[in-house]
């Protein structure tokens, strides 16, 4: 999941020197530090393949959510030459309480970015690629056409690469969803992120019902497509609320659910309410499969694009098995 180590690279202009990444959070009190349990451990990034992935990303002047959102899985993913590209700039127009991506007023769109993403996909030899973005409420289409151009560039430079998009909610952007879907991504992903009762505090500027409707509309547009969504736990939700979100997702015919542990980027971000045990994540997975999801990834380190390529193969196999049943 786009939620979540900061190894900033690339050749794009960075926020102005000295400018805080999250100016809207500067006056907030520091949240308490909750000691990490034994199961929250991650290997430090490094290795030849990791460095080569970083070189390719930087040589094309691109951003990755792996870096910008401080993902704990960057070491493992980049060692496998898997990177999740973040388009539409590095500055988000939203100010979600959980997210480490910089917030503020974005610059102009980089018209050459889609082509560079396509070339990077070819250089990395990716079988599956995930494209995500910041929110761009300042753009008439929310960046939908930029997504479509990026998908087309990947199809040109890496025709055998399957494409997964993790989009913003395109709220109040008529026609944006249709523009993205017309480019035929293999997986359409939009994260609900958390339970409805926490939206005002955790995801201000977004609307749970709208995000759910976006996913439902994506499936209605192309019933044969794969849809995907994810949530974080550890923000103050209850187990009953998590199960209710699963029900909402299944009513929207979402195929693939991801559930991961919220990890607090800084003490100015939303506080961690609890660390969910691996056993509880397994229980979430069992409950989700019982509700009819084709695929479920549920663990402390699960993120939207973690193991996305392997999971896409599993997703296809699960659908084929369901059709044969």
Secondary structure, DSSP 8 states (H G I E B T S, - for coil): -TT------SSS--S-TT--TTGGGTTS---------TT-------SHHHHHHHHHHHHTT--BHHHHTT-TTHHHHHHTT--EEEES-S-BS---TT--S-BS------TTHHHHHHHHHHHHT-SEEEEEE---TTSTTTTHHHHHHHHHHHHHH-TT-EEEEE----TT-TTHHHHHHHT--SEEE---BS-GGGHHHHSTT--HHHHHHHHHHHHHH-TTSEEEEEEEESSS--HHHHHHHHHHHHHTT--EEEEEE---SSTTS--------HHHHHHHHHHHHHHT-SEEEESTT--TTTTHHHHHHHHHHHHHHHHH-
